Every structure is written in structure tokens, then in C-alpha cells.
Amino acid sequence: MPSTRGFEEMWRDLAPVGRSGASGGYFRQPWTSAEGELRAWFEAECAARGLTVETDGIGNQVAWWEPADGTGAPGVLTGSHLDSVLDGGAYDGPLGVASALAAVDALRDRGFAPARPLGLGVFVEEEGSRFGRACLGSRLVTGATTWDQARELRDRDGVFLADAVAASGLDPSAGLLSLDRVGTFVELHVEQGRDLVDRDVAVGLASEIWPHGRWRFDFAGQANHAGTTRMEDRHDPMLTYAMTALAANKQARLSAQRATFGRVAVEPNGTNAVPSLVTAWLDARASSDDALAELVAAIARQAEDRAGRDGTALTVTAESVSGSVAFDPDLAGRLAGLHGWPVIATQAGHDAGILSDAGIPTAMVFVRNPTGVSHSPDEHAETADCLAGVDALADVLAELAGPGLLA
């Protein structure tokens, strides 16, 4: 099967799974029917290529293309994730999985035979959209998070992660994927910004991931009547939150960093009542660990000052924080030399960052995003650029898993 036709066919198969008819966005949360359909799709695609998929106790998957001599040398793993943010785009995650499968097709078309094991993998709950812990699947397999810690996580409906996994037909007692065979990890991903657009190139490589995290801000006040309570008598946490959101925007702009309040919960959530509690989640990212700490501290300081004026109380809890990740510079330089690809930083977190932190030499291949929009139904990549990404990934895998051209 030609690699280009294979990729486009796979992409058409993926298009309807978990897609909203109203927004056109995707709801592919982990341990739901849509995500289960995607896992089955991946297993079928691997089987069509003669590869057997191993699925671990929480839904992580891997299939290995073994060298003819059965060598036990450390292998090369590629892949990404299949889950999405709420109402997300089509490309974030699945592009890397479909491209990995298409890259295998391309290598076979070239007559390539791996000299070391070549794996195709999918990590579960990369986005953290259901249980609030980004890259949870890769964190668990690397030991960055333990199952005892993860099993107690709850989703927005109060469902425990352990119960959600069991309800999807998986058994955590079966264990987690082993990364013992993985000598190198390569993740292809749509770029979530405009760097490649500005450079007018279709493909790039990652140099680093900015440090980033999620903090929960609990603003506590006093519930009261919206009509009879004088403005000066209120202890309104919504005001404290609103001013904090503005402060976050200002602090991020002044320091050329990133700060976003993208999720809010209000109690009692009544139109005619002053709230008693506003809980908001801050996503913050910065160019260094120190810059991130300074950014969050500045936002929290302004929030505390405002709470004092509003007669409210603030509690800040760090829920998930990831430090800066510098990808292996020698590996990036070696791969960039294949075609002169640019090496760029990314502000988005990825499973590649977790594996890199675990000591596995890691690289990322980016495919141009013409608008830079991501985590949105408007996320897009041109087919020609996706196919260029497949070819680039095939070249990278040939470099790392070769030599081995058949006569």
C-alpha cells in the first residue's frame, strides 16, 4: 500500500470518531466509547501490517516491528496519543499515530528492514481532559506517577479513575507497559503555534518544552441575595476571580510568558445569588522554571491583595507541574541534518517530555499548522504537509532503526 494513500484513508476513518455534530470539535476523552473505538482502530491497523498490539491494564498500547535476526537491542518507539481536549481538534495526537503507521508503510515500500525493534505506541489520557493530570499514561509507565496516586483522581462527575478504567473493560492489575525495550522515542505532532509558518517550512524538530503547570484557585466568599445585598456589603468571590484573571493576563504579557484561566466552577451557580465559592484553574507556561515560579507567584500575590479588599479568601493548589524539558541536542542535531529541518521550542506539553525526563533519548517532529490554532475545532494541517511529515518520520526512523536496506 502506498504510504500517501494509506495515510489519507486512515485519516478519513478517524474523522467521524468522537466528533460533535454541533461544533465539529472532538470529544475523545479517555475510557469512553469514542476512545475505545480509537484503540480498536489502532489494533486493527497494526494487525493489517502484521503487528500484534499489546494493551496494558489502563489502555496504553504498543506494537513492535521486529528485526529479522530477533536482536534484543534497544528499540525505537514512535507514536503519540488518541485522546482530545474537550471540543478539541482532529490533529492533536491522532496525527502522530496515523503518521507512525504510514511511516511503517513508507519504510516497507522503500525495502527497509529494521536492524533494531521499531515500535508504534499510543499513550492514554495525554491531555488530562478528564482527570486533570496531563500525560497520565506516560507518567504511569515511567513511574513519574504511581497507580495508588492516580486511582483516586476524580473526573468532573465524581467518577474515580480506577472505576472508569474498569468500566471500559480494562484491568489495572494486569500491569503497565514496560519501557525496557525503548532506547529512543520519537513523537510526531502537529505544531501548536506559528513558528513553522513564519519560517515557511513544513517540518521541524523540537529543542525543548517550556515548563508548565495547572494550579487550582479557590476563591471563597459569602452566598447572598443578588437583589437585596448592597454592593458594599458583599463578599463576592466572583469579583476576586475576575480581577485575578485580568492580573494573569497582564503579568503574562509583561513577562512574555503564558497564563490562562480556561475552566471555572461556581457555587451555588445561581443567577440571582452572590456566589459562595468560585474555583478556577490556571494554566501557566514560561521560558524557564524560575520564570514560571515568578509568574504564578505574581498572579497569586495580586489575587491575595484583591481578596483582602473583597473580604474573600484564597487557596492556591498546584495540581500538576512539569519542569522544563531539553530534548537530546545531539539527537536533534543528528536528525535535523537529514534535511536541514529547523529546531524550535514548544510551549505545549507532550508524552515525549515525560519519556525524556525518564532518561530516554527523545525527539519530536512537528508538522506545520497554517493558522497556529490548536485545542480547537479550527485546528488544521494541510494534507501535503501531513504527507511531508510522514516522509520525515520515515527518514528519522530509518536513521535510528537502520541500517537495513534489503537487496
SEBATOR-313367 format. One record per residue (C-alpha): x, y, z; residue number from 1; residue in one letter. Coordinates in Angstrom, 1 decimal. Layout:
// residues N
<px X, py Y, pz Z, i NUM, aa a>
...
//
This chain:
// residues 407
<px 0.0, py 0.0, pz 0.0, i 1, aa m>
<px 1.5, py 3.4, pz -0.9, i 2, aa p>
<px 2.2, py 5.4, pz 2.2, i 3, aa s>
<px 0.3, py 8.5, pz 0.9, i 4, aa t>
<px -2.9, py 6.6, pz 0.1, i 5, aa r>
<px -2.6, py 4.7, pz 3.4, i 6, aa g>
<px -2.4, py 7.9, pz 5.4, i 7, aa f>
<px -5.4, py 9.6, pz 3.7, i 8, aa e>
<px -7.5, py 6.5, pz 4.1, i 9, aa e>
<px -6.7, py 6.2, pz 7.8, i 10, aa m>
<px -7.4, py 9.9, pz 8.3, i 11, aa w>
<px -10.9, py 9.5, pz 6.7, i 12, aa r>
<px -11.5, py 6.6, pz 9.0, i 13, aa d>
<px -10.6, py 8.7, pz 12.1, i 14, aa l>
<px -12.6, py 11.8, pz 11.1, i 15, aa a>
<px -16.1, py 10.8, pz 12.5, i 16, aa p>
<px -15.0, py 9.2, pz 15.7, i 17, aa v>
<px -16.0, py 11.3, pz 18.7, i 18, aa g>
<px -16.9, py 14.3, pz 16.5, i 19, aa r>
<px -19.6, py 16.8, pz 17.6, i 20, aa s>
<px -22.2, py 17.5, pz 15.0, i 21, aa g>
<px -22.8, py 20.9, pz 16.6, i 22, aa a>
<px -19.3, py 22.3, pz 16.8, i 23, aa s>
<px -17.2, py 20.0, pz 14.6, i 24, aa g>
<px -14.9, py 19.5, pz 17.5, i 25, aa g>
<px -13.8, py 16.2, pz 19.1, i 26, aa y>
<px -14.7, py 14.6, pz 22.4, i 27, aa f>
<px -12.3, py 11.7, pz 22.7, i 28, aa r>
<px -11.9, py 11.6, pz 26.4, i 29, aa q>
<px -10.1, py 8.5, pz 27.9, i 30, aa p>
<px -12.1, py 5.5, pz 29.0, i 31, aa w>
<px -15.1, py 6.5, pz 27.0, i 32, aa t>
<px -16.7, py 4.7, pz 24.0, i 33, aa s>
<px -15.0, py 7.1, pz 21.5, i 34, aa a>
<px -11.6, py 6.4, pz 22.9, i 35, aa e>
<px -12.3, py 2.7, pz 23.0, i 36, aa g>
<px -13.2, py 2.8, pz 19.3, i 37, aa e>
<px -9.9, py 4.5, pz 18.6, i 38, aa l>
<px -8.0, py 1.9, pz 20.5, i 39, aa r>
<px -9.7, py -0.8, pz 18.4, i 40, aa a>
<px -8.9, py 1.1, pz 15.3, i 41, aa w>
<px -5.2, py 1.2, pz 16.2, i 42, aa f>
<px -5.2, py -2.5, pz 16.9, i 43, aa e>
<px -6.8, py -3.3, pz 13.6, i 44, aa a>
<px -4.4, py -1.0, pz 11.7, i 45, aa e>
<px -1.4, py -2.7, pz 13.3, i 46, aa c>
<px -2.9, py -6.2, pz 12.6, i 47, aa a>
<px -3.2, py -5.2, pz 8.9, i 48, aa a>
<px 0.5, py -4.6, pz 8.9, i 49, aa r>
<px 1.3, py -7.9, pz 10.6, i 50, aa g>
<px 1.9, py -6.3, pz 14.0, i 51, aa l>
<px 0.5, py -7.5, pz 17.3, i 52, aa t>
<px -0.7, py -4.9, pz 19.8, i 53, aa v>
<px -0.1, py -5.2, pz 23.5, i 54, aa e>
<px -2.6, py -3.2, pz 25.6, i 55, aa t>
<px -1.7, py -2.7, pz 29.2, i 56, aa d>
<px -4.0, py -2.5, pz 32.2, i 57, aa g>
<px -5.0, py 1.1, pz 31.7, i 58, aa i>
<px -5.2, py 1.3, pz 27.9, i 59, aa g>
<px -1.6, py 2.2, pz 26.8, i 60, aa n>
<px -0.7, py 0.3, pz 23.6, i 61, aa q>
<px 2.4, py -0.7, pz 21.7, i 62, aa v>
<px 3.2, py -2.9, pz 18.7, i 63, aa a>
<px 6.7, py -3.9, pz 17.6, i 64, aa w>
<px 8.1, py -4.5, pz 14.2, i 65, aa w>
<px 10.9, py -6.9, pz 15.0, i 66, aa e>
<px 14.2, py -7.2, pz 13.1, i 67, aa p>
<px 14.7, py -10.4, pz 11.2, i 68, aa a>
<px 17.5, py -11.6, pz 13.4, i 69, aa d>
<px 15.5, py -11.2, pz 16.6, i 70, aa g>
<px 18.0, py -8.9, pz 18.1, i 71, aa t>
<px 17.3, py -7.7, pz 21.6, i 72, aa g>
<px 19.0, py -4.3, pz 21.1, i 73, aa a>
<px 17.2, py -1.3, pz 22.5, i 74, aa p>
<px 14.4, py -0.3, pz 20.1, i 75, aa g>
<px 13.0, py 2.9, pz 18.6, i 76, aa v>
<px 9.4, py 3.8, pz 19.7, i 77, aa l>
<px 7.2, py 6.3, pz 17.8, i 78, aa t>
<px 3.6, py 7.3, pz 18.3, i 79, aa g>
<px 1.5, py 9.8, pz 20.3, i 80, aa s>
<px -2.0, py 9.8, pz 21.8, i 81, aa h>
<px -5.6, py 9.5, pz 20.6, i 82, aa l>
<px -7.5, py 11.4, pz 23.2, i 83, aa d>
<px -8.5, py 15.0, pz 22.8, i 84, aa s>
<px -9.3, py 18.1, pz 24.9, i 85, aa v>
<px -13.0, py 18.9, pz 25.3, i 86, aa l>
<px -14.2, py 20.1, pz 21.9, i 87, aa d>
<px -10.7, py 19.7, pz 20.5, i 88, aa g>
<px -9.2, py 19.5, pz 17.1, i 89, aa g>
<px -8.6, py 16.5, pz 14.9, i 90, aa a>
<px -4.8, py 16.6, pz 14.7, i 91, aa y>
<px -3.5, py 16.9, pz 18.2, i 92, aa d>
<px -2.4, py 13.4, pz 19.0, i 93, aa g>
<px -4.0, py 11.3, pz 16.2, i 94, aa p>
<px -1.7, py 12.8, pz 13.6, i 95, aa l>
<px 1.3, py 11.3, pz 15.3, i 96, aa g>
<px -0.4, py 7.9, pz 15.5, i 97, aa v>
<px -1.6, py 7.8, pz 11.9, i 98, aa a>
<px 1.7, py 9.1, pz 10.7, i 99, aa s>
<px 3.6, py 6.4, pz 12.6, i 100, aa a>
<px 1.5, py 3.7, pz 10.8, i 101, aa l>
<px 2.0, py 5.4, pz 7.5, i 102, aa a>
<px 5.8, py 5.7, pz 8.1, i 103, aa a>
<px 5.9, py 1.9, pz 8.5, i 104, aa v>
<px 4.2, py 1.6, pz 5.1, i 105, aa d>
<px 6.7, py 4.1, pz 3.6, i 106, aa a>
<px 9.7, py 2.2, pz 5.0, i 107, aa l>
<px 8.4, py -1.1, pz 3.7, i 108, aa r>
<px 7.8, py 0.5, pz 0.3, i 109, aa d>
<px 11.5, py 1.5, pz 0.4, i 110, aa r>
<px 12.5, py -2.0, pz 1.1, i 111, aa g>
<px 13.7, py -1.1, pz 4.6, i 112, aa f>
<px 14.2, py -3.8, pz 7.3, i 113, aa a>
<px 14.9, py -2.6, pz 10.8, i 114, aa p>
<px 18.2, py -3.5, pz 12.5, i 115, aa a>
<px 16.6, py -3.0, pz 15.9, i 116, aa r>
<px 13.0, py -3.2, pz 17.1, i 117, aa p>
<px 10.7, py -0.5, pz 15.8, i 118, aa l>
<px 7.6, py 0.2, pz 18.0, i 119, aa g>
<px 4.3, py 2.0, pz 17.4, i 120, aa l>
<px 2.8, py 3.3, pz 20.6, i 121, aa g>
<px -0.3, py 5.1, pz 22.0, i 122, aa v>
<px -0.4, py 6.7, pz 25.4, i 123, aa f>
<px -3.7, py 7.2, pz 27.2, i 124, aa v>
<px -5.0, py 10.4, pz 28.8, i 125, aa e>
<px -2.3, py 12.7, pz 27.4, i 126, aa e>
<px -4.5, py 15.8, pz 27.5, i 127, aa e>
<px -5.6, py 15.4, pz 31.1, i 128, aa g>
<px -9.0, py 16.5, pz 29.9, i 129, aa s>
<px -11.0, py 14.0, pz 32.1, i 130, aa r>
<px -8.9, py 13.5, pz 35.2, i 131, aa f>
<px -6.9, py 16.7, pz 35.2, i 132, aa g>
<px -3.4, py 15.1, pz 35.1, i 133, aa r>
<px -1.7, py 15.7, pz 31.7, i 134, aa a>
<px 0.3, py 12.8, pz 30.2, i 135, aa c>
<px -1.1, py 10.4, pz 32.8, i 136, aa l>
<px -0.5, py 7.3, pz 30.7, i 137, aa g>
<px 3.2, py 8.1, pz 30.1, i 138, aa s>
<px 3.6, py 9.3, pz 33.7, i 139, aa r>
<px 2.4, py 5.9, pz 35.0, i 140, aa l>
<px 4.6, py 3.8, pz 32.7, i 141, aa v>
<px 7.7, py 5.9, pz 33.6, i 142, aa t>
<px 6.9, py 5.8, pz 37.3, i 143, aa g>
<px 6.5, py 9.6, pz 37.5, i 144, aa a>
<px 3.1, py 8.9, pz 39.0, i 145, aa t>
<px 2.1, py 5.8, pz 40.8, i 146, aa t>
<px -1.2, py 3.9, pz 40.4, i 147, aa w>
<px -2.0, py 4.4, pz 44.0, i 148, aa d>
<px -1.9, py 8.1, pz 43.4, i 149, aa q>
<px -3.7, py 8.0, pz 40.1, i 150, aa a>
<px -6.6, py 5.7, pz 41.0, i 151, aa r>
<px -8.0, py 8.3, pz 43.5, i 152, aa e>
<px -8.3, py 11.0, pz 40.8, i 153, aa l>
<px -11.9, py 12.0, pz 40.1, i 154, aa r>
<px -13.4, py 13.4, pz 36.9, i 155, aa d>
<px -16.0, py 16.3, pz 36.8, i 156, aa r>
<px -18.8, py 13.9, pz 37.6, i 157, aa d>
<px -17.0, py 12.5, pz 40.6, i 158, aa g>
<px -16.1, py 9.2, pz 38.9, i 159, aa v>
<px -12.8, py 7.7, pz 40.3, i 160, aa f>
<px -10.2, py 6.9, pz 37.7, i 161, aa l>
<px -10.0, py 3.3, pz 38.9, i 162, aa a>
<px -13.7, py 2.9, pz 38.3, i 163, aa d>
<px -13.6, py 4.5, pz 34.8, i 164, aa a>
<px -10.7, py 2.2, pz 33.8, i 165, aa v>
<px -12.6, py -0.9, pz 35.0, i 166, aa a>
<px -15.9, py 0.2, pz 33.3, i 167, aa a>
<px -14.1, py 0.4, pz 30.0, i 168, aa s>
<px -13.1, py -3.3, pz 30.2, i 169, aa g>
<px -9.5, py -2.8, pz 31.3, i 170, aa l>
<px -7.9, py -4.4, pz 34.4, i 171, aa d>
<px -5.1, py -2.3, pz 36.0, i 172, aa p>
<px -3.9, py -5.4, pz 37.9, i 173, aa s>
<px -2.7, py -6.7, pz 34.5, i 174, aa a>
<px 0.2, py -4.2, pz 34.8, i 175, aa g>
<px 1.6, py -1.4, pz 32.8, i 176, aa l>
<px 3.7, py -1.3, pz 29.6, i 177, aa l>
<px 7.4, py -1.8, pz 30.1, i 178, aa s>
<px 9.7, py 0.7, pz 28.5, i 179, aa l>
<px 12.7, py -1.6, pz 28.9, i 180, aa d>
<px 13.0, py -2.1, pz 25.2, i 181, aa r>
<px 12.8, py 1.6, pz 24.3, i 182, aa v>
<px 16.2, py 3.1, pz 23.5, i 183, aa g>
<px 14.8, py 6.2, pz 21.7, i 184, aa t>
<px 11.4, py 7.8, pz 21.5, i 185, aa f>
<px 10.2, py 9.9, pz 18.5, i 186, aa v>
<px 6.9, py 11.7, pz 18.6, i 187, aa e>
<px 5.4, py 13.4, pz 15.6, i 188, aa l>
<px 2.9, py 16.1, pz 16.4, i 189, aa h>
<px 1.1, py 19.0, pz 14.7, i 190, aa v>
<px 2.7, py 22.2, pz 15.7, i 191, aa e>
<px 0.6, py 24.2, pz 18.2, i 192, aa q>
<px 1.9, py 27.6, pz 17.1, i 193, aa g>
<px 3.1, py 29.5, pz 14.1, i 194, aa r>
<px 6.9, py 29.1, pz 14.1, i 195, aa d>
<px 7.0, py 26.9, pz 11.1, i 196, aa l>
<px 4.5, py 29.2, pz 9.3, i 197, aa v>
<px 6.9, py 32.1, pz 9.9, i 198, aa d>
<px 9.8, py 30.1, pz 8.6, i 199, aa r>
<px 7.8, py 28.8, pz 5.6, i 200, aa d>
<px 8.8, py 25.2, pz 6.1, i 201, aa v>
<px 6.5, py 22.1, pz 6.5, i 202, aa a>
<px 8.5, py 20.2, pz 9.1, i 203, aa v>
<px 10.6, py 21.0, pz 12.2, i 204, aa g>
<px 12.2, py 19.4, pz 15.2, i 205, aa l>
<px 11.8, py 20.2, pz 18.9, i 206, aa a>
<px 14.6, py 21.7, pz 21.0, i 207, aa s>
<px 12.7, py 21.9, pz 24.3, i 208, aa e>
<px 9.4, py 22.1, pz 26.1, i 209, aa i>
<px 8.6, py 25.1, pz 28.2, i 210, aa w>
<px 7.9, py 24.4, pz 31.9, i 211, aa p>
<px 4.2, py 24.5, pz 32.6, i 212, aa h>
<px 1.5, py 23.5, pz 35.0, i 213, aa g>
<px -2.0, py 23.7, pz 36.3, i 214, aa r>
<px -3.0, py 25.5, pz 39.6, i 215, aa w>
<px -6.4, py 25.5, pz 41.2, i 216, aa r>
<px -7.5, py 28.8, pz 42.7, i 217, aa f>
<px -10.3, py 28.5, pz 45.3, i 218, aa d>
<px -12.0, py 31.9, pz 46.0, i 219, aa f>
<px -14.3, py 31.6, pz 49.0, i 220, aa a>
<px -16.9, py 34.2, pz 49.8, i 221, aa g>
<px -20.4, py 34.5, pz 51.2, i 222, aa q>
<px -23.5, py 33.5, pz 49.4, i 223, aa a>
<px -26.1, py 36.2, pz 49.5, i 224, aa n>
<px -29.1, py 37.6, pz 47.7, i 225, aa h>
<px -28.3, py 39.3, pz 44.4, i 226, aa a>
<px -31.0, py 41.9, pz 44.8, i 227, aa g>
<px -31.2, py 42.8, pz 48.5, i 228, aa t>
<px -27.5, py 42.8, pz 49.3, i 229, aa t>
<px -25.9, py 46.2, pz 49.0, i 230, aa r>
<px -22.7, py 46.2, pz 46.9, i 231, aa m>
<px -20.6, py 47.4, pz 49.8, i 232, aa e>
<px -21.9, py 44.6, pz 52.0, i 233, aa d>
<px -20.9, py 41.8, pz 49.7, i 234, aa r>
<px -18.0, py 39.2, pz 50.0, i 235, aa h>
<px -18.1, py 38.2, pz 46.3, i 236, aa d>
<px -15.5, py 35.7, pz 45.2, i 237, aa p>
<px -16.5, py 36.3, pz 41.5, i 238, aa m>
<px -15.0, py 39.8, pz 41.7, i 239, aa l>
<px -11.8, py 38.4, pz 43.2, i 240, aa t>
<px -11.6, py 35.8, pz 40.4, i 241, aa y>
<px -12.4, py 38.3, pz 37.7, i 242, aa a>
<px -9.6, py 40.7, pz 38.8, i 243, aa m>
<px -7.3, py 37.7, pz 39.1, i 244, aa t>
<px -8.0, py 36.7, pz 35.5, i 245, aa a>
<px -7.1, py 40.2, pz 34.4, i 246, aa l>
<px -4.0, py 40.2, pz 36.5, i 247, aa a>
<px -2.9, py 36.9, pz 35.0, i 248, aa a>
<px -3.3, py 38.3, pz 31.5, i 249, aa n>
<px -1.3, py 41.4, pz 32.4, i 250, aa k>
<px 1.5, py 39.5, pz 34.2, i 251, aa q>
<px 1.9, py 37.1, pz 31.3, i 252, aa a>
<px 2.0, py 39.9, pz 28.7, i 253, aa r>
<px 4.6, py 41.9, pz 30.7, i 254, aa l>
<px 6.9, py 38.9, pz 31.0, i 255, aa s>
<px 6.3, py 37.5, pz 27.5, i 256, aa a>
<px 5.0, py 34.2, pz 29.1, i 257, aa q>
<px 1.6, py 32.4, pz 29.1, i 258, aa r>
<px -1.2, py 32.5, pz 31.6, i 259, aa a>
<px -4.8, py 31.3, pz 31.0, i 260, aa t>
<px -7.9, py 30.7, pz 33.2, i 261, aa f>
<px -9.8, py 28.3, pz 31.0, i 262, aa g>
<px -12.0, py 26.5, pz 33.4, i 263, aa r>
<px -14.3, py 27.9, pz 36.1, i 264, aa v>
<px -16.8, py 26.3, pz 38.5, i 265, aa a>
<px -19.2, py 28.4, pz 40.6, i 266, aa v>
<px -21.2, py 27.6, pz 43.7, i 267, aa e>
<px -24.2, py 27.7, pz 44.1, i 268, aa p>
<px -24.2, py 28.8, pz 40.4, i 269, aa n>
<px -27.5, py 30.7, pz 40.7, i 270, aa g>
<px -28.3, py 33.7, pz 38.5, i 271, aa t>
<px -29.9, py 35.6, pz 41.5, i 272, aa n>
<px -27.2, py 34.8, pz 44.1, i 273, aa a>
<px -23.8, py 36.1, pz 45.0, i 274, aa v>
<px -21.5, py 33.1, pz 44.8, i 275, aa p>
<px -20.1, py 31.4, pz 47.9, i 276, aa s>
<px -17.2, py 29.8, pz 46.0, i 277, aa l>
<px -15.5, py 30.2, pz 42.7, i 278, aa v>
<px -12.9, py 27.6, pz 41.7, i 279, aa t>
<px -10.8, py 28.4, pz 38.7, i 280, aa a>
<px -7.9, py 26.6, pz 37.1, i 281, aa w>
<px -4.8, py 28.5, pz 35.9, i 282, aa l>
<px -2.7, py 27.1, pz 33.1, i 283, aa d>
<px 0.7, py 28.8, pz 33.2, i 284, aa a>
<px 3.8, py 28.4, pz 31.0, i 285, aa r>
<px 7.1, py 30.1, pz 30.9, i 286, aa a>
<px 10.5, py 30.1, pz 29.2, i 287, aa s>
<px 12.3, py 28.8, pz 32.3, i 288, aa s>
<px 11.5, py 27.2, pz 35.7, i 289, aa d>
<px 12.3, py 30.4, pz 37.6, i 290, aa d>
<px 10.2, py 32.5, pz 35.2, i 291, aa a>
<px 7.2, py 30.1, pz 35.7, i 292, aa l>
<px 7.6, py 30.3, pz 39.5, i 293, aa a>
<px 7.8, py 34.1, pz 39.4, i 294, aa e>
<px 4.7, py 34.3, pz 37.1, i 295, aa l>
<px 2.5, py 32.2, pz 39.3, i 296, aa v>
<px 3.7, py 33.9, pz 42.4, i 297, aa a>
<px 2.9, py 37.3, pz 40.9, i 298, aa a>
<px -0.6, py 36.2, pz 40.0, i 299, aa i>
<px -1.2, py 34.7, pz 43.4, i 300, aa a>
<px 0.1, py 37.8, pz 45.1, i 301, aa r>
<px -2.3, py 40.1, pz 43.2, i 302, aa q>
<px -5.1, py 37.6, pz 43.9, i 303, aa a>
<px -4.4, py 37.7, pz 47.6, i 304, aa e>
<px -4.3, py 41.5, pz 47.6, i 305, aa d>
<px -7.7, py 41.6, pz 45.8, i 306, aa r>
<px -9.2, py 39.0, pz 48.2, i 307, aa a>
<px -8.2, py 41.3, pz 51.1, i 308, aa g>
<px -10.2, py 44.2, pz 49.6, i 309, aa r>
<px -13.2, py 42.0, pz 48.6, i 310, aa d>
<px -13.4, py 40.2, pz 52.0, i 311, aa g>
<px -12.9, py 36.8, pz 50.4, i 312, aa t>
<px -10.3, py 34.1, pz 51.0, i 313, aa a>
<px -8.0, py 32.4, pz 48.5, i 314, aa l>
<px -6.4, py 29.0, pz 48.5, i 315, aa t>
<px -3.9, py 28.1, pz 45.7, i 316, aa v>
<px -3.1, py 24.4, pz 45.0, i 317, aa t>
<px -0.6, py 23.1, pz 42.4, i 318, aa a>
<px -2.3, py 20.2, pz 40.7, i 319, aa e>
<px 0.2, py 19.3, pz 38.0, i 320, aa s>
<px 3.5, py 21.0, pz 37.4, i 321, aa v>
<px 6.1, py 19.9, pz 34.8, i 322, aa s>
<px 9.6, py 21.4, pz 34.7, i 323, aa g>
<px 11.5, py 22.4, pz 31.6, i 324, aa s>
<px 12.5, py 19.7, pz 29.2, i 325, aa v>
<px 15.5, py 20.0, pz 27.0, i 326, aa a>
<px 15.5, py 17.3, pz 24.3, i 327, aa f>
<px 18.7, py 15.5, pz 23.5, i 328, aa d>
<px 20.6, py 18.2, pz 21.5, i 329, aa p>
<px 22.9, py 15.6, pz 19.8, i 330, aa d>
<px 19.9, py 13.6, pz 18.7, i 331, aa l>
<px 18.1, py 16.7, pz 17.4, i 332, aa a>
<px 21.2, py 17.9, pz 15.6, i 333, aa g>
<px 21.7, py 14.5, pz 14.0, i 334, aa r>
<px 18.1, py 14.3, pz 12.8, i 335, aa l>
<px 18.0, py 18.0, pz 11.7, i 336, aa a>
<px 20.9, py 17.3, pz 9.5, i 337, aa g>
<px 18.9, py 14.8, pz 7.4, i 338, aa l>
<px 17.1, py 17.6, pz 5.6, i 339, aa h>
<px 18.1, py 20.8, pz 7.3, i 340, aa g>
<px 15.0, py 21.0, pz 9.4, i 341, aa w>
<px 14.7, py 23.9, pz 11.9, i 342, aa p>
<px 14.9, py 23.1, pz 15.6, i 343, aa v>
<px 12.3, py 25.0, pz 17.6, i 344, aa i>
<px 11.0, py 25.3, pz 21.1, i 345, aa a>
<px 7.4, py 24.4, pz 22.0, i 346, aa t>
<px 5.2, py 25.7, pz 24.8, i 347, aa q>
<px 2.9, py 22.6, pz 24.8, i 348, aa a>
<px 3.4, py 19.6, pz 26.9, i 349, aa g>
<px 3.8, py 16.1, pz 25.4, i 350, aa h>
<px 4.4, py 12.5, pz 26.3, i 351, aa d>
<px 7.8, py 13.0, pz 24.7, i 352, aa a>
<px 8.7, py 15.3, pz 27.6, i 353, aa g>
<px 7.8, py 12.6, pz 30.2, i 354, aa i>
<px 9.9, py 10.0, pz 28.5, i 355, aa l>
<px 12.8, py 12.4, pz 28.1, i 356, aa s>
<px 12.6, py 13.2, pz 31.8, i 357, aa d>
<px 12.8, py 9.4, pz 32.4, i 358, aa a>
<px 16.2, py 9.4, pz 30.7, i 359, aa g>
<px 15.1, py 8.1, pz 27.3, i 360, aa i>
<px 16.7, py 10.0, pz 24.4, i 361, aa p>
<px 13.8, py 11.7, pz 22.8, i 362, aa t>
<px 13.0, py 13.8, pz 19.7, i 363, aa a>
<px 9.9, py 15.4, pz 18.3, i 364, aa m>
<px 8.9, py 16.1, pz 14.7, i 365, aa v>
<px 6.5, py 19.0, pz 14.1, i 366, aa f>
<px 4.2, py 19.4, pz 11.1, i 367, aa v>
<px 3.2, py 22.9, pz 10.1, i 368, aa r>
<px -0.1, py 24.3, pz 11.3, i 369, aa n>
<px -1.2, py 27.1, pz 8.9, i 370, aa p>
<px -3.1, py 29.1, pz 11.4, i 371, aa t>
<px -1.4, py 28.1, pz 14.6, i 372, aa g>
<px -4.8, py 27.3, pz 16.2, i 373, aa v>
<px -4.9, py 24.2, pz 18.4, i 374, aa s>
<px -7.1, py 22.7, pz 21.1, i 375, aa h>
<px -10.0, py 23.9, pz 18.9, i 376, aa s>
<px -12.2, py 22.6, pz 16.1, i 377, aa p>
<px -10.3, py 25.0, pz 13.9, i 378, aa d>
<px -7.1, py 23.1, pz 14.3, i 379, aa e>
<px -5.7, py 22.2, pz 10.9, i 380, aa h>
<px -2.8, py 20.9, pz 8.8, i 381, aa a>
<px -2.7, py 20.7, pz 5.0, i 382, aa e>
<px -2.6, py 17.2, pz 3.6, i 383, aa t>
<px 0.6, py 17.9, pz 1.7, i 384, aa a>
<px 2.3, py 18.9, pz 5.0, i 385, aa d>
<px 1.0, py 15.8, pz 6.7, i 386, aa c>
<px 2.4, py 13.7, pz 4.0, i 387, aa l>
<px 5.7, py 15.6, pz 4.3, i 388, aa a>
<px 5.6, py 14.7, pz 8.0, i 389, aa g>
<px 5.1, py 11.0, pz 7.2, i 390, aa v>
<px 8.2, py 11.1, pz 4.9, i 391, aa d>
<px 10.2, py 13.0, pz 7.5, i 392, aa a>
<px 9.2, py 10.5, pz 10.2, i 393, aa l>
<px 10.1, py 7.6, pz 8.0, i 394, aa a>
<px 13.5, py 9.2, pz 7.3, i 395, aa d>
<px 14.0, py 9.7, pz 11.1, i 396, aa v>
<px 13.0, py 6.1, pz 11.9, i 397, aa l>
<px 15.3, py 4.7, pz 9.1, i 398, aa a>
<px 18.2, py 6.7, pz 10.6, i 399, aa e>
<px 17.5, py 5.4, pz 14.1, i 400, aa l>
<px 16.4, py 1.8, pz 13.4, i 401, aa a>
<px 18.8, py 1.1, pz 10.5, i 402, aa g>
<px 20.9, py 0.2, pz 8.7, i 403, aa p>
<px 18.9, py -2.4, pz 6.9, i 404, aa g>
<px 18.1, py -1.9, pz 3.2, i 405, aa l>
<px 17.0, py -5.1, pz 1.5, i 406, aa l>
<px 18.9, py -6.1, pz -1.6, i 407, aa a>
//
